[in-house]
């Protein structure tokens, strides 16, 4: 909505996001804390692509629990090596 250097504004629709953590504070993101996809955009591969992009940039070692039922199904289908 705004910033230190003056007003700015963005509008749009959020389809999904991933939040990564550096839990051991070594300067490298290695843990997925959250993956979320808007309900209207689910089942289109957005979460899978977000995870793939995160893994291409960082040495992701885990997806943190607890999982929702949908999250557990996602991990089972797309990231068994991270569970």
N, CA, C and O atoms as CSV, one atom per row, in Angstrom:
chain,resi,resn,atom,element,x,y,z
A,1,UNK,N,N,0.816,-1.200,0.000
A,1,UNK,CA,C,0.000,0.000,0.000
A,1,UNK,C,C,0.851,1.251,0.000
A,1,UNK,O,O,0.500,2.216,-0.678
A,2,UNK,N,N,1.937,1.279,0.718
A,2,UNK,CA,C,2.764,2.476,0.750
A,2,UNK,C,C,4.142,2.142,1.253
A,2,UNK,O,O,4.393,1.035,1.730
A,3,UNK,N,N,5.042,3.108,1.145
A,3,UNK,CA,C,6.402,2.868,1.576
A,3,UNK,C,C,7.053,4.129,2.093
A,3,UNK,O,O,6.428,5.187,2.154
A,4,UNK,N,N,8.308,4.008,2.464
A,4,UNK,CA,C,9.041,5.130,3.037
A,4,UNK,C,C,9.277,6.250,2.031
A,4,UNK,O,O,9.353,7.417,2.414
A,5,UNK,N,N,9.393,5.913,0.764
A,5,UNK,CA,C,9.716,6.910,-0.249
A,5,UNK,C,C,8.483,7.479,-0.935
A,5,UNK,O,O,8.598,8.056,-2.016
A,6,UNK,N,N,7.346,7.337,-0.353
A,6,UNK,CA,C,6.146,7.906,-0.948
A,6,UNK,C,C,5.075,6.867,-1.183
A,6,UNK,O,O,5.292,5.673,-0.975
A,7,UNK,N,N,3.947,7.316,-1.606
A,7,UNK,CA,C,2.827,6.387,-1.806
A,7,UNK,C,C,3.041,5.500,-3.032
A,7,UNK,O,O,3.508,5.964,-4.072
A,8,UNK,N,N,2.703,4.254,-2.900
A,8,UNK,CA,C,2.652,3.324,-4.015
A,8,UNK,C,C,1.528,2.353,-3.758
A,8,UNK,O,O,1.128,2.142,-2.613
A,9,UNK,N,N,1.026,1.771,-4.800
A,9,UNK,CA,C,-0.135,0.902,-4.669
A,9,UNK,C,C,-0.088,-0.168,-5.758
A,9,UNK,O,O,0.210,0.118,-6.918
A,10,UNK,N,N,-0.386,-1.393,-5.366
A,10,UNK,CA,C,-0.496,-2.496,-6.308
A,10,UNK,C,C,-1.878,-3.106,-6.166
A,10,UNK,O,O,-2.429,-3.171,-5.067
A,11,UNK,N,N,-2.417,-3.537,-7.250
A,11,UNK,CA,C,-3.676,-4.276,-7.205
A,11,UNK,C,C,-3.497,-5.547,-8.021
A,11,UNK,O,O,-2.626,-5.627,-8.888
A,12,UNK,N,N,-4.311,-6.515,-7.739
A,12,UNK,CA,C,-4.234,-7.767,-8.469
A,12,UNK,C,C,-4.872,-8.878,-7.668
A,12,UNK,O,O,-5.627,-8.642,-6.725
A,13,UNK,N,N,-4.552,-10.087,-8.062
A,13,UNK,CA,C,-5.102,-11.265,-7.411
A,13,UNK,C,C,-3.956,-12.182,-7.031
A,13,UNK,O,O,-3.072,-12.454,-7.844
A,14,UNK,N,N,-3.973,-12.651,-5.809
A,14,UNK,CA,C,-2.961,-13.583,-5.342
A,14,UNK,C,C,-3.432,-14.997,-5.653
A,14,UNK,O,O,-4.480,-15.430,-5.175
A,15,UNK,N,N,-2.653,-15.715,-6.456
A,15,UNK,CA,C,-3.010,-17.083,-6.813
A,15,UNK,C,C,-2.371,-18.090,-5.862
A,15,UNK,O,O,-2.940,-19.151,-5.606
A,16,UNK,N,N,-1.187,-17.763,-5.337
A,16,UNK,CA,C,-0.520,-18.671,-4.423
A,16,UNK,C,C,0.779,-18.079,-3.928
A,16,UNK,O,O,1.286,-17.102,-4.477
A,17,UNK,N,N,1.313,-18.688,-2.873
A,17,UNK,CA,C,2.617,-18.263,-2.365
A,17,UNK,C,C,3.271,-19.404,-1.602
A,17,UNK,O,O,2.610,-20.350,-1.175
A,18,UNK,N,N,4.570,-19.294,-1.442
A,18,UNK,CA,C,5.350,-20.218,-0.617
A,18,UNK,C,C,6.206,-19.365,0.316
A,18,UNK,O,O,6.757,-18.344,-0.097
A,19,UNK,N,N,6.312,-19.789,1.576
A,19,UNK,CA,C,7.160,-19.107,2.554
A,19,UNK,C,C,8.263,-20.075,2.971
A,19,UNK,O,O,7.996,-21.196,3.405
A,20,UNK,N,N,9.505,-19.621,2.831
A,20,UNK,CA,C,10.667,-20.429,3.176
A,20,UNK,C,C,11.313,-19.882,4.437
A,20,UNK,O,O,11.236,-18.687,4.723
A,21,UNK,N,N,11.953,-20.774,5.190
A,21,UNK,CA,C,12.614,-20.381,6.429
A,21,UNK,C,C,14.053,-20.867,6.458
A,21,UNK,O,O,14.388,-21.911,5.897
A,22,UNK,N,N,14.886,-20.096,7.117
A,22,UNK,CA,C,16.259,-20.470,7.451
A,22,UNK,C,C,16.255,-20.770,8.948
A,22,UNK,O,O,16.682,-19.938,9.750
A,23,UNK,N,N,15.788,-21.922,9.315
A,23,UNK,CA,C,15.594,-22.268,10.726
A,23,UNK,C,C,16.914,-22.367,11.504
A,23,UNK,O,O,16.953,-22.056,12.694
A,24,UNK,N,N,17.985,-22.794,10.842
A,24,UNK,CA,C,19.260,-22.924,11.550
A,24,UNK,C,C,20.103,-21.650,11.471
A,24,UNK,O,O,21.218,-21.608,11.989
A,25,UNK,N,N,19.581,-20.635,10.837
A,25,UNK,CA,C,20.223,-19.308,10.737
A,25,UNK,C,C,21.637,-19.362,10.155
A,25,UNK,O,O,22.546,-18.669,10.613
A,26,UNK,N,N,21.792,-20.204,9.137
A,26,UNK,CA,C,23.075,-20.290,8.443
A,26,UNK,C,C,23.096,-19.463,7.165
A,26,UNK,O,O,24.084,-19.470,6.432
A,27,UNK,N,N,22.008,-18.752,6.899
A,27,UNK,CA,C,21.960,-17.899,5.713
A,27,UNK,C,C,21.410,-18.571,4.470
A,27,UNK,O,O,21.505,-18.015,3.375
A,28,UNK,N,N,20.834,-19.761,4.618
A,28,UNK,CA,C,20.293,-20.499,3.480
A,28,UNK,C,C,18.892,-20.984,3.844
A,28,UNK,O,O,18.687,-21.564,4.910
A,29,UNK,N,N,17.936,-20.745,2.960
A,29,UNK,CA,C,16.574,-21.231,3.191
A,29,UNK,C,C,16.523,-22.722,2.901
A,29,UNK,O,O,16.843,-23.154,1.793
A,30,UNK,N,N,16.120,-23.512,3.897
A,30,UNK,CA,C,16.086,-24.960,3.714
A,30,UNK,C,C,14.766,-25.596,4.125
A,30,UNK,O,O,14.616,-26.815,4.047
A,31,UNK,N,N,13.815,-24.789,4.557
A,31,UNK,CA,C,12.575,-25.336,5.080
A,31,UNK,C,C,11.372,-24.584,4.492
A,31,UNK,O,O,11.358,-23.354,4.441
A,32,UNK,N,N,10.372,-25.344,4.054
A,32,UNK,CA,C,9.123,-24.748,3.582
A,32,UNK,C,C,8.177,-24.671,4.780
A,32,UNK,O,O,7.816,-25.694,5.364
A,33,UNK,N,N,7.785,-23.462,5.136
A,33,UNK,CA,C,6.870,-23.268,6.246
A,33,UNK,C,C,5.419,-23.276,5.819
A,33,UNK,O,O,4.552,-23.756,6.549
A,34,UNK,N,N,5.153,-22.744,4.630
A,34,UNK,CA,C,3.780,-22.644,4.131
A,34,UNK,C,C,3.776,-22.685,2.612
A,34,UNK,O,O,4.632,-22.086,1.961
A,35,UNK,N,N,2.820,-23.387,2.063
A,35,UNK,CA,C,2.467,-23.280,0.642
A,35,UNK,C,C,0.965,-23.096,0.620
A,35,UNK,O,O,0.224,-23.839,1.263
A,36,UNK,N,N,0.529,-22.110,-0.118
A,36,UNK,CA,C,-0.892,-21.813,-0.169
A,36,UNK,C,C,-1.286,-21.494,-1.604
A,36,UNK,O,O,-0.542,-20.830,-2.327
A,37,UNK,N,N,-2.452,-21.967,-2.011
A,37,UNK,CA,C,-3.025,-21.642,-3.311
A,37,UNK,C,C,-4.470,-21.218,-3.096
A,37,UNK,O,O,-5.220,-21.876,-2.374
A,38,UNK,N,N,-4.853,-20.118,-3.726
A,38,UNK,CA,C,-6.232,-19.646,-3.628
A,38,UNK,C,C,-7.175,-20.732,-4.130
A,38,UNK,O,O,-6.874,-21.435,-5.094
A,39,UNK,N,N,-8.300,-20.857,-3.476
A,39,UNK,CA,C,-9.240,-21.936,-3.806
A,39,UNK,C,C,-9.601,-21.951,-5.291
A,39,UNK,O,O,-9.680,-23.019,-5.898
A,40,UNK,N,N,-9.816,-20.789,-5.869
A,40,UNK,CA,C,-10.195,-20.718,-7.290
A,40,UNK,C,C,-9.071,-21.164,-8.220
A,40,UNK,O,O,-9.317,-21.429,-9.397
A,41,UNK,N,N,-7.841,-21.252,-7.711
A,41,UNK,CA,C,-6.680,-21.603,-8.529
A,41,UNK,C,C,-6.108,-22.970,-8.190
A,41,UNK,O,O,-5.069,-23.354,-8.728
A,42,UNK,N,N,-6.756,-23.699,-7.321
A,42,UNK,CA,C,-6.246,-25.015,-6.954
A,42,UNK,C,C,-6.416,-26.007,-8.097
A,42,UNK,O,O,-7.242,-25.822,-8.990
A,43,UNK,N,N,-5.615,-27.059,-8.044
A,43,UNK,CA,C,-5.623,-28.145,-9.030
A,43,UNK,C,C,-5.154,-27.677,-10.405
A,43,UNK,O,O,-5.580,-28.211,-11.429
A,44,UNK,N,N,-4.267,-26.668,-10.420
A,44,UNK,CA,C,-3.693,-26.172,-11.676
A,44,UNK,C,C,-2.170,-26.256,-11.671
A,44,UNK,O,O,-1.518,-25.767,-12.593
A,45,UNK,N,N,-1.604,-26.869,-10.642
A,45,UNK,CA,C,-0.166,-27.048,-10.576
A,45,UNK,C,C,0.604,-25.870,-10.004
A,45,UNK,O,O,1.831,-25.835,-10.096
A,46,UNK,N,N,-0.090,-24.906,-9.417
A,46,UNK,CA,C,0.585,-23.715,-8.890
A,46,UNK,C,C,1.487,-24.069,-7.720
A,46,UNK,O,O,2.652,-23.672,-7.707
A,47,UNK,N,N,0.986,-24.800,-6.745
A,47,UNK,CA,C,1.803,-25.179,-5.591
A,47,UNK,C,C,2.995,-26.025,-6.027
A,47,UNK,O,O,4.099,-25.852,-5.510
A,48,UNK,N,N,2.784,-26.917,-6.951
A,48,UNK,CA,C,3.873,-27.766,-7.466
A,48,UNK,C,C,4.956,-26.902,-8.116
A,48,UNK,O,O,6.148,-27.134,-7.910
A,49,UNK,N,N,4.543,-25.917,-8.892
A,49,UNK,CA,C,5.525,-25.026,-9.547
A,49,UNK,C,C,6.230,-24.135,-8.542
A,49,UNK,O,O,7.426,-23.875,-8.676
A,50,UNK,N,N,5.492,-23.654,-7.518
A,50,UNK,CA,C,6.134,-22.857,-6.480
A,50,UNK,C,C,7.203,-23.670,-5.751
A,50,UNK,O,O,8.304,-23.176,-5.510
A,51,UNK,N,N,6.883,-24.899,-5.407
A,51,UNK,CA,C,7.846,-25.760,-4.734
A,51,UNK,C,C,9.031,-26.062,-5.651
A,51,UNK,O,O,10.177,-26.040,-5.202
A,52,UNK,N,N,8.774,-26.339,-6.910
A,52,UNK,CA,C,9.862,-26.613,-7.855
A,52,UNK,C,C,10.786,-25.404,-7.986
A,52,UNK,O,O,12.006,-25.564,-8.033
A,53,UNK,N,N,10.235,-24.225,-8.043
A,53,UNK,CA,C,11.053,-23.010,-8.137
A,53,UNK,C,C,11.870,-22.808,-6.866
A,53,UNK,O,O,13.052,-22.471,-6.937
A,54,UNK,N,N,11.254,-23.010,-5.706
A,54,UNK,CA,C,11.990,-22.890,-4.442
A,54,UNK,C,C,13.139,-23.891,-4.402
A,54,UNK,O,O,14.244,-23.557,-3.974
A,55,UNK,N,N,12.879,-25.112,-4.847
A,55,UNK,CA,C,13.922,-26.149,-4.822
A,55,UNK,C,C,15.025,-25.855,-5.832
A,55,UNK,O,O,16.167,-26.266,-5.629
A,56,UNK,N,N,14.708,-25.157,-6.909
A,56,UNK,CA,C,15.735,-24.815,-7.894
A,56,UNK,C,C,16.669,-23.724,-7.379
A,56,UNK,O,O,17.793,-23.588,-7.861
A,57,UNK,N,N,16.208,-22.954,-6.409
A,57,UNK,CA,C,16.992,-21.833,-5.886
A,57,UNK,C,C,17.645,-22.111,-4.537
A,57,UNK,O,O,18.666,-21.507,-4.210
A,58,UNK,N,N,17.069,-23.013,-3.754
A,58,UNK,CA,C,17.531,-23.250,-2.390
A,58,UNK,C,C,17.571,-24.748,-2.101
A,58,UNK,O,O,16.833,-25.516,-2.717
A,59,UNK,N,N,18.431,-25.169,-1.166
A,59,UNK,CA,C,18.515,-26.596,-0.818
A,59,UNK,C,C,17.423,-26.996,0.173
A,59,UNK,O,O,17.702,-27.259,1.343
A,60,UNK,N,N,16.197,-27.039,-0.296
A,60,UNK,CA,C,15.049,-27.354,0.553
A,60,UNK,C,C,15.174,-28.788,1.066
A,60,UNK,O,O,15.356,-29.724,0.288
A,61,UNK,N,N,15.073,-28.945,2.385
A,61,UNK,CA,C,15.218,-30.259,3.015
A,61,UNK,C,C,13.937,-30.776,3.637
A,61,UNK,O,O,13.811,-31.974,3.890
A,62,UNK,N,N,12.971,-29.880,3.890
A,62,UNK,CA,C,11.739,-30.347,4.541
A,62,UNK,C,C,10.576,-29.401,4.265
A,62,UNK,O,O,10.755,-28.219,3.970
A,63,UNK,N,N,9.390,-29.963,4.373
A,63,UNK,CA,C,8.154,-29.190,4.439
A,63,UNK,C,C,7.643,-29.384,5.855
A,63,UNK,O,O,7.343,-30.502,6.276
A,64,UNK,N,N,7.548,-28.290,6.578
A,64,UNK,CA,C,7.205,-28.363,7.997
A,64,UNK,C,C,5.762,-28.804,8.218
A,64,UNK,O,O,4.870,-28.457,7.443
A,65,UNK,N,N,5.546,-29.558,9.263
A,65,UNK,CA,C,4.205,-29.972,9.681
A,65,UNK,C,C,3.690,-28.989,10.707
A,65,UNK,O,O,4.488,-28.212,11.233
A,66,UNK,N,N,2.435,-28.972,11.020
A,66,UNK,CA,C,1.390,-29.920,10.626
A,66,UNK,C,C,0.861,-29.595,9.233
A,66,UNK,O,O,0.922,-28.451,8.782
A,67,UNK,N,N,0.344,-30.617,8.565
A,67,UNK,CA,C,-0.260,-30.468,7.253
A,67,UNK,C,C,-1.781,-30.481,7.387
A,67,UNK,O,O,-2.329,-31.142,8.269
A,68,UNK,N,N,-2.450,-29.751,6.512
A,68,UNK,CA,C,-3.888,-29.949,6.352
A,68,UNK,C,C,-4.073,-31.258,5.586
A,68,UNK,O,O,-3.094,-31.853,5.136
A,69,UNK,N,N,-5.289,-31.699,5.436
A,69,UNK,CA,C,-5.543,-32.916,4.644
A,69,UNK,C,C,-5.083,-32.709,3.205
A,69,UNK,O,O,-4.461,-33.592,2.615
A,70,UNK,N,N,-5.389,-31.547,2.644
A,70,UNK,CA,C,-4.935,-31.247,1.282
A,70,UNK,C,C,-3.417,-31.149,1.223
A,70,UNK,O,O,-2.798,-31.580,0.250
A,71,UNK,N,N,-2.814,-30.574,2.279
A,71,UNK,CA,C,-1.358,-30.466,2.334
A,71,UNK,C,C,-0.690,-31.828,2.383
A,71,UNK,O,O,0.325,-32.048,1.722
A,72,UNK,N,N,-1.243,-32.730,3.150
A,72,UNK,CA,C,-0.699,-34.086,3.229
A,72,UNK,C,C,-0.779,-34.779,1.871
A,72,UNK,O,O,0.153,-35.480,1.476
A,73,UNK,N,N,-1.888,-34.586,1.159
A,73,UNK,CA,C,-2.035,-35.167,-0.178
A,73,UNK,C,C,-1.014,-34.554,-1.139
A,73,UNK,O,O,-0.449,-35.254,-1.979
A,74,UNK,N,N,-0.781,-33.243,-1.013
A,74,UNK,CA,C,0.216,-32.574,-1.854
A,74,UNK,C,C,1.608,-33.138,-1.599
A,74,UNK,O,O,2.333,-33.445,-2.545
A,75,UNK,N,N,1.985,-33.277,-0.341
A,75,UNK,CA,C,3.304,-33.812,0.001
A,75,UNK,C,C,3.436,-35.236,-0.524
A,75,UNK,O,O,4.473,-35.601,-1.077
A,76,UNK,N,N,2.401,-36.033,-0.356
A,76,UNK,CA,C,2.424,-37.411,-0.853
A,76,UNK,C,C,2.603,-37.455,-2.365
A,76,UNK,O,O,3.329,-38.309,-2.874
A,77,UNK,N,N,1.960,-36.556,-3.085
A,77,UNK,CA,C,2.018,-36.561,-4.545
A,77,UNK,C,C,3.257,-35.872,-5.109
A,77,UNK,O,O,3.747,-36.265,-6.168
A,78,UNK,N,N,3.770,-34.859,-4.427
A,78,UNK,CA,C,4.788,-33.997,-5.044
A,78,UNK,C,C,6.109,-33.910,-4.292
A,78,UNK,O,O,7.096,-33.429,-4.848
A,79,UNK,N,N,6.150,-34.355,-3.061
A,79,UNK,CA,C,7.360,-34.093,-2.281
A,79,UNK,C,C,7.595,-35.153,-1.210
A,79,UNK,O,O,7.897,-34.821,-0.064
A,80,UNK,N,N,7.460,-36.416,-1.574
A,80,UNK,CA,C,7.638,-37.481,-0.587
A,80,UNK,C,C,9.023,-37.436,0.044
A,80,UNK,O,O,9.181,-37.815,1.204
A,81,UNK,N,N,10.020,-36.983,-0.691
A,81,UNK,CA,C,11.375,-36.914,-0.164
A,81,UNK,C,C,11.557,-35.812,0.877
A,81,UNK,O,O,12.591,-35.766,1.544
A,82,UNK,N,N,10.570,-34.922,1.031
A,82,UNK,CA,C,10.671,-33.820,1.968
A,82,UNK,C,C,9.822,-34.018,3.225
A,82,UNK,O,O,9.865,-33.184,4.128
A,83,UNK,N,N,9.065,-35.087,3.298
A,83,UNK,CA,C,8.167,-35.282,4.439
A,83,UNK,C,C,8.891,-35.847,5.634
A,83,UNK,O,O,8.278,-36.070,6.678
